[in-house]
């Protein structure tokens, strides 16, 4: 039986990797929220905050170890759990890939290998990511 979370991974453009990182969310130069990253990919991030955010709104997200990115909130799983899509060009996405590779010891650019059996990010930790590299 395939659960909704597994099916959701099938529709994503890229794999998500679990990380422990601090995130700050701001709009028009004012901090709106802070919290913790749950997982990240070259296309977006899911995170938990201490403040509610609005789906559809665009923010600047600053993630420790990764940098700052314009992003749009695309999903609210609860009042404090969100998914955001990065609004960045391919060059910035490559920088995110590099940061994932450097921090987790995986080659985030190897999408073919990932599609052929690498575990989805929902099951990765930094230890298992290294084992799967």
Residue frames as a rotation matrix with the C-alpha (Angstrom) as fourth column:
UNK 1
0.580 0.814 0.000 0.00
0.814 -0.580 0.000 0.00
0.000 0.000 -1.000 0.00
UNK 2
-0.500 -0.716 0.488 1.34
0.710 -0.661 -0.243 3.43
0.496 0.225 0.838 -0.94
UNK 3
0.068 0.511 -0.857 0.60
0.864 -0.460 -0.205 6.19
-0.499 -0.726 -0.472 1.52
UNK 4
0.903 0.390 0.182 -0.12
0.429 -0.782 -0.452 9.79
-0.034 0.486 -0.873 0.53
UNK 5
0.596 -0.741 -0.311 3.37
-0.399 -0.609 0.686 10.91
-0.697 -0.284 -0.658 1.58
UNK 6
-0.279 -0.708 0.648 5.04
0.288 0.582 0.760 8.34
-0.916 0.399 0.041 -0.69
UNK 7
0.269 0.453 0.850 2.83
0.948 0.029 -0.316 9.32
-0.168 0.891 -0.422 -3.61
UNK 8
0.951 0.054 -0.303 3.63
0.052 -0.999 -0.013 12.98
-0.304 -0.003 -0.953 -2.98
UNK 9
0.084 -0.995 -0.058 7.36
-0.186 -0.073 0.980 12.22
-0.979 -0.072 -0.192 -3.31
UNK 10
-0.151 -0.109 0.983 6.68
0.795 0.577 0.186 10.73
-0.587 0.810 0.000 -6.77
UNK 11
0.668 0.527 0.525 5.35
0.738 -0.558 -0.379 14.10
0.093 0.641 -0.762 -8.01
UNK 12
0.701 -0.457 -0.548 8.24
-0.030 -0.786 0.618 16.20
-0.713 -0.417 -0.565 -6.71
UNK 13
0.874 -0.434 -0.219 10.90
-0.332 -0.203 -0.921 17.45
0.355 0.878 -0.322 -9.11
UNK 14
-0.133 -0.986 -0.097 13.72
-0.372 0.140 -0.918 16.69
0.919 -0.086 -0.385 -6.69
UNK 15
0.167 0.120 -0.979 14.41
0.673 0.711 0.202 14.72
0.720 -0.693 0.038 -3.54
UNK 16
0.604 0.058 0.795 14.22
-0.481 -0.769 0.421 16.37
0.636 -0.637 -0.436 -0.17
UNK 17
-0.187 -0.755 -0.629 16.91
0.385 0.532 -0.754 15.87
0.904 -0.383 0.191 2.44
UNK 18
0.821 0.441 -0.363 16.36
0.474 -0.170 0.864 16.06
0.320 -0.881 -0.348 6.17
UNK 19
-0.303 -0.904 0.302 18.50
0.414 -0.411 -0.812 18.70
0.858 -0.121 0.499 7.80
UNK 20
0.411 0.316 -0.855 18.71
0.899 -0.298 0.322 20.42
-0.153 -0.901 -0.406 11.14
UNK 21
-0.684 -0.584 0.437 18.95
0.657 -0.754 0.020 24.12
0.318 0.300 0.899 10.47
UNK 22
-0.314 0.519 -0.795 17.54
0.491 -0.628 -0.604 27.37
-0.813 -0.580 -0.057 11.75
UNK 23
-0.406 0.253 0.878 15.27
0.841 -0.274 0.467 29.37
0.358 0.928 -0.102 9.44
UNK 24
-0.501 0.315 -0.806 14.20
0.285 -0.819 -0.497 33.01
-0.817 -0.479 0.320 9.58
UNK 25
-0.202 0.568 0.798 11.35
0.974 0.029 0.226 34.31
0.105 0.823 -0.559 7.45
UNK 26
-0.484 0.009 -0.875 11.03
0.315 -0.931 -0.184 38.00
-0.816 -0.365 0.448 6.62
UNK 27
0.126 0.573 0.810 8.91
0.989 -0.136 -0.057 40.24
0.078 0.808 -0.584 4.44
UNK 28
0.643 0.089 0.761 9.72
0.287 -0.949 -0.132 43.82
0.710 0.304 -0.635 3.45
UNK 29
-0.243 -0.899 0.364 12.74
-0.165 -0.331 -0.929 43.76
0.956 -0.286 -0.068 5.75
UNK 30
-0.075 0.288 0.955 10.73
-0.986 -0.165 -0.028 42.75
0.150 -0.943 0.296 8.84
UNK 31
-0.944 -0.282 -0.173 11.15
-0.244 0.946 -0.215 39.36
0.225 -0.161 -0.961 10.48
UNK 32
-0.035 0.996 -0.078 7.86
-0.818 0.017 0.575 37.50
0.574 0.084 0.815 10.34
UNK 33
0.930 0.336 0.151 8.84
-0.366 0.791 0.491 34.15
0.046 -0.512 0.858 11.84
UNK 34
-0.256 -0.961 -0.103 11.68
-0.927 0.274 -0.255 31.92
0.274 0.030 -0.961 12.92
UNK 35
0.719 0.526 0.455 11.85
-0.630 0.770 0.105 28.20
-0.295 -0.362 0.884 13.36
UNK 36
-0.239 -0.770 0.592 13.43
-0.409 0.632 0.658 24.95
-0.881 -0.085 -0.466 12.21
UNK 37
-0.187 0.071 -0.980 13.90
-0.964 0.176 0.197 23.35
0.187 0.982 0.035 8.80
UNK 38
0.496 0.381 0.781 12.42
-0.473 0.872 -0.125 19.89
-0.729 -0.307 0.612 8.39
UNK 39
0.095 -0.525 0.846 13.78
0.699 0.640 0.318 19.11
-0.709 0.561 0.428 4.93
UNK 40
0.219 -0.150 -0.964 15.19
-0.481 -0.876 0.027 20.89
-0.849 0.457 -0.265 1.90
UNK 41
0.273 -0.217 0.937 15.67
0.803 0.588 -0.098 20.33
-0.529 0.780 0.334 -1.82
UNK 42
-0.791 -0.592 0.154 16.89
0.562 -0.604 0.565 22.46
-0.241 0.534 0.811 -4.70
UNK 43
-0.500 0.685 0.530 13.27
0.418 -0.346 0.840 23.51
0.759 0.641 -0.113 -5.26
UNK 44
0.258 0.680 0.687 12.02
-0.370 -0.587 0.720 24.28
0.893 -0.439 0.100 -1.78
UNK 45
-0.855 -0.518 -0.002 11.93
-0.125 0.209 -0.970 23.75
0.503 -0.829 -0.243 1.94
UNK 46
0.379 0.904 -0.197 9.52
0.220 0.119 0.968 22.55
0.899 -0.410 -0.154 4.58
UNK 47
-0.745 -0.660 0.094 9.79
0.153 -0.308 -0.939 24.05
0.649 -0.686 0.331 8.03
UNK 48
0.250 0.747 -0.616 8.13
0.885 0.080 0.458 24.66
0.391 -0.660 -0.642 11.37
UNK 49
-0.526 -0.376 0.763 7.76
0.094 -0.917 -0.387 28.13
0.845 -0.131 0.518 12.85
UNK 50
-0.736 0.268 -0.621 6.43
0.648 0.014 -0.761 29.69
-0.195 -0.963 -0.185 16.02
UNK 51
-0.440 0.560 -0.702 4.22
-0.338 -0.828 -0.447 32.05
-0.832 0.041 0.554 14.00
UNK 52
0.264 0.628 0.732 1.58
0.570 0.511 -0.644 31.46
-0.778 0.587 -0.224 11.34
UNK 53
-0.747 -0.462 -0.478 2.32
-0.172 -0.560 0.810 32.43
-0.642 0.688 0.339 7.71
UNK 54
0.278 0.926 -0.254 -0.01
-0.461 -0.104 -0.881 32.87
-0.843 0.362 0.398 4.73
UNK 55
-0.117 -0.202 0.972 -0.14
0.659 0.716 0.228 30.48
-0.743 0.668 0.049 1.79
UNK 56
0.567 0.274 0.777 0.57
0.816 -0.319 -0.483 32.33
0.115 0.907 -0.405 -1.44
UNK 57
0.958 -0.255 -0.130 2.64
-0.209 -0.934 0.290 35.04
-0.195 -0.251 -0.948 0.22
UNK 58
0.537 -0.843 0.019 6.24
0.391 0.230 -0.891 35.62
0.747 0.486 0.454 -0.85
UNK 59
0.960 -0.281 0.013 8.97
-0.111 -0.336 0.935 35.90
-0.258 -0.899 -0.354 1.78
UNK 60
0.178 -0.966 -0.186 12.72
-0.658 0.024 -0.753 36.00
0.732 0.256 -0.631 2.11
UNK 61
0.996 0.090 -0.007 13.83
-0.059 0.701 0.711 32.82
0.069 -0.708 0.703 3.87
UNK 62
0.147 -0.982 0.119 17.28
-0.847 -0.187 -0.497 32.67
0.510 -0.028 -0.859 5.46
UNK 63
0.972 0.175 -0.160 18.50
-0.106 0.924 0.367 29.17
0.212 -0.340 0.916 6.22
UNK 64
0.436 -0.850 0.296 21.67
-0.699 -0.112 0.706 28.52
-0.567 -0.515 -0.643 8.23
UNK 65
-0.248 -0.688 0.682 24.27
-0.004 0.705 0.709 26.85
-0.969 0.173 -0.178 6.02
UNK 66
-0.059 0.322 0.945 22.32
0.911 0.405 -0.081 27.48
-0.409 0.856 -0.317 2.80
UNK 67
-0.936 -0.292 0.194 21.78
0.346 -0.860 0.375 31.23
0.057 0.419 0.906 2.43
UNK 68
-0.397 0.809 -0.434 18.80
-0.061 -0.495 -0.867 33.49
-0.916 -0.317 0.246 1.79
UNK 69
-0.916 0.162 0.366 16.21
0.400 0.308 0.863 32.91
0.027 0.937 -0.347 -0.91
UNK 70
-0.508 0.855 -0.107 12.98
-0.857 -0.514 -0.032 34.43
-0.082 0.075 0.994 -2.14
UNK 71
-0.967 0.229 -0.111 10.28
0.221 0.972 0.085 31.82
0.127 0.058 -0.990 -1.60
UNK 72
-0.355 0.925 0.135 6.52
-0.765 -0.370 0.527 31.45
0.537 0.084 0.839 -1.82
UNK 73
-0.679 0.239 0.694 4.53
-0.449 0.613 -0.650 29.54
-0.581 -0.753 -0.309 0.78
UNK 74
-0.606 0.414 -0.680 2.78
-0.624 0.283 0.728 26.82
0.494 0.865 0.086 -1.22
UNK 75
0.077 0.621 -0.780 1.35
0.190 0.759 0.623 24.67
0.979 -0.196 -0.059 1.57
UNK 76
-0.376 -0.102 0.921 0.34
-0.867 -0.311 -0.389 24.92
0.326 -0.945 0.029 5.21
UNK 77
-0.491 0.141 -0.860 0.13
0.117 0.989 0.095 21.54
0.863 -0.054 -0.502 6.91
UNK 78
0.170 0.524 -0.834 -0.96
0.978 0.014 0.209 23.19
0.121 -0.851 -0.510 10.16
UNK 79
0.962 0.269 0.046 -0.87
0.261 -0.955 0.144 26.65
0.082 -0.126 -0.989 11.71
UNK 80
0.616 -0.785 -0.072 2.90
-0.606 -0.530 0.594 26.41
-0.504 -0.322 -0.801 12.12
UNK 81
-0.170 -0.633 0.755 4.12
0.194 0.730 0.655 23.82
-0.966 0.258 -0.001 9.58
UNK 82
0.627 0.383 -0.678 4.77
-0.413 -0.575 -0.706 25.01
-0.661 0.723 -0.203 6.00
UNK 83
0.064 -0.614 0.787 6.24
0.822 0.479 0.307 24.19
-0.565 0.628 0.535 2.61
UNK 84
0.512 0.011 -0.859 7.79
-0.282 -0.942 -0.180 26.92
-0.812 0.334 -0.479 0.48
UNK 85
0.632 -0.316 0.708 8.96
0.764 0.412 -0.497 26.88
-0.135 0.855 0.501 -3.11
UNK 86
-0.201 -0.788 -0.582 12.16
0.441 -0.603 0.665 28.75
-0.875 -0.123 0.468 -3.87
UNK 87
0.911 0.406 0.079 11.77
0.282 -0.469 -0.837 31.52
-0.303 0.784 -0.541 -6.45
UNK 88
0.195 -0.947 -0.257 15.33
-0.383 -0.315 0.868 31.21
-0.903 -0.070 -0.424 -7.78
UNK 89
0.560 -0.091 -0.824 17.10
-0.823 0.057 -0.565 30.62
0.099 0.994 -0.043 -11.07
UNK 90
0.891 -0.195 -0.410 19.07
0.098 0.965 -0.245 27.51
0.443 0.178 0.879 -12.05
UNK 91
-0.078 -0.979 0.189 22.38
-0.054 -0.185 -0.981 29.02
0.995 -0.087 -0.038 -10.90
UNK 92
-0.229 0.064 0.971 21.01
-0.931 -0.305 -0.199 29.49
0.284 -0.950 0.129 -7.36
UNK 93
0.830 0.551 0.090 19.58
-0.557 0.805 0.207 25.96
0.041 -0.222 0.974 -7.45
UNK 94
0.494 -0.738 -0.461 23.08
0.187 0.607 -0.772 24.65
0.849 0.295 0.437 -8.22
UNK 95
-0.433 -0.625 0.649 24.36
-0.505 -0.428 -0.750 26.51
0.747 -0.652 -0.130 -5.14
UNK 96
0.306 0.615 0.727 21.68
-0.951 0.239 0.198 24.77
-0.052 -0.752 0.658 -3.06
UNK 97
0.899 -0.039 -0.436 22.79
-0.097 0.954 -0.284 21.42
0.427 0.297 0.854 -4.55
UNK 98
-0.039 -0.999 -0.024 26.37
0.007 0.024 -1.000 22.23
0.999 -0.040 0.006 -3.54
UNK 99
-0.328 -0.025 0.944 25.31
-0.875 -0.370 -0.314 23.13
0.357 -0.929 0.100 0.01
UNK 100
0.752 0.617 0.233 23.36
-0.659 0.720 0.218 19.86
-0.033 -0.317 0.948 0.30
UNK 101
0.681 -0.561 -0.471 26.38
0.135 0.728 -0.672 17.93
0.720 0.394 0.571 -0.99
UNK 102
-0.297 -0.871 0.392 28.77
-0.243 -0.328 -0.913 19.70
0.923 -0.367 -0.114 1.37
UNK 103
-0.240 0.254 0.937 26.59
-0.952 -0.249 -0.176 19.44
0.189 -0.934 0.302 4.48
UNK 104
0.583 0.626 0.518 25.21
-0.715 0.698 -0.038 15.92
-0.385 -0.348 0.855 4.00
UNK 105
-0.450 -0.841 0.299 27.94
-0.540 0.523 0.659 14.22
-0.711 0.135 -0.690 2.03
UNK 106
0.123 0.527 0.841 25.58
0.547 0.671 -0.501 13.29
-0.828 0.522 -0.206 -0.83
UNK 107
-0.936 -0.345 0.062 25.67
0.226 -0.458 0.860 14.22
-0.268 0.819 0.507 -4.50
UNK 108
-0.175 0.940 -0.293 22.45
0.093 -0.281 -0.955 16.19
-0.980 -0.194 -0.038 -4.86
UNK 109
-0.192 0.043 -0.981 23.06
-0.875 -0.460 0.151 16.42
-0.445 0.887 0.125 -8.62
UNK 110
-0.962 -0.233 -0.144 22.69
-0.273 0.862 0.427 12.67
0.025 0.450 -0.893 -9.16
UNK 111
-0.213 0.974 0.084 18.94
-0.892 -0.158 -0.424 12.69
-0.400 -0.165 0.902 -9.85
UNK 112
0.110 0.249 -0.962 19.09
-0.730 0.678 0.092 9.56
0.675 0.692 0.256 -12.07
UNK 113
-0.701 -0.426 -0.572 20.58
0.056 0.766 -0.640 7.49
0.711 -0.481 -0.513 -9.25
UNK 114
-0.865 0.432 0.256 18.11
-0.397 -0.275 -0.876 8.96
-0.308 -0.859 0.409 -6.79
UNK 115
0.007 0.932 -0.363 15.21
-0.998 -0.018 -0.066 8.03
-0.068 0.362 0.930 -9.05
UNK 116
0.051 -0.058 -0.997 16.52
-0.479 0.874 -0.076 4.45
0.876 0.482 0.017 -9.32
UNK 117
0.329 0.185 -0.926 16.22
0.462 0.823 0.329 3.60
0.824 -0.536 0.185 -5.67
UNK 118
-0.825 -0.550 0.129 17.62
0.170 -0.460 -0.871 6.21
0.539 -0.697 0.473 -3.33
UNK 119
-0.303 0.726 -0.617 15.37
0.952 0.202 -0.230 6.68
-0.042 -0.657 -0.753 -0.36
UNK 120
0.339 0.475 0.812 13.11
0.468 -0.834 0.293 9.72
0.816 0.281 -0.505 -0.32
UNK 121
-0.480 -0.613 0.628 14.26
-0.148 -0.649 -0.747 12.54
0.865 -0.451 0.220 1.93
UNK 122
0.403 0.711 0.577 11.52
-0.725 -0.136 0.675 11.76
0.558 -0.690 0.460 4.41
UNK 123
0.983 -0.055 -0.177 13.60
0.139 0.852 0.504 8.73
0.123 -0.520 0.845 5.43
UNK 124
0.240 -0.965 0.103 17.07
0.528 0.041 -0.848 10.31
0.815 0.257 0.520 5.26
UNK 125
0.925 -0.234 -0.300 19.20
0.126 -0.557 0.821 11.57
-0.359 -0.797 -0.485 8.08
UNK 126
0.521 -0.784 -0.336 22.73
-0.853 -0.482 -0.197 12.80
-0.007 0.390 -0.921 7.62
UNK 127
-0.286 -0.640 0.713 24.02
-0.592 0.703 0.394 9.32
-0.753 -0.309 -0.581 8.59
UNK 128
0.173 0.395 0.902 21.83
0.416 0.801 -0.430 7.42
-0.893 0.450 -0.026 6.15
UNK 129
0.931 0.103 -0.349 22.42
-0.235 -0.561 -0.794 10.03
-0.278 0.821 -0.498 3.46
UNK 130
0.053 -0.988 -0.144 26.16
-0.954 -0.093 0.285 9.29
-0.295 0.122 -0.948 3.67
UNK 131
-0.379 -0.153 0.913 25.47
-0.140 0.984 0.107 5.57
-0.915 -0.087 -0.395 3.49
UNK 132
0.486 0.681 0.548 23.32
0.482 0.314 -0.818 6.08
-0.729 0.661 -0.176 0.37
UNK 133
0.506 -0.327 -0.798 25.84
-0.599 -0.799 -0.052 8.34
-0.621 0.505 -0.600 -1.43
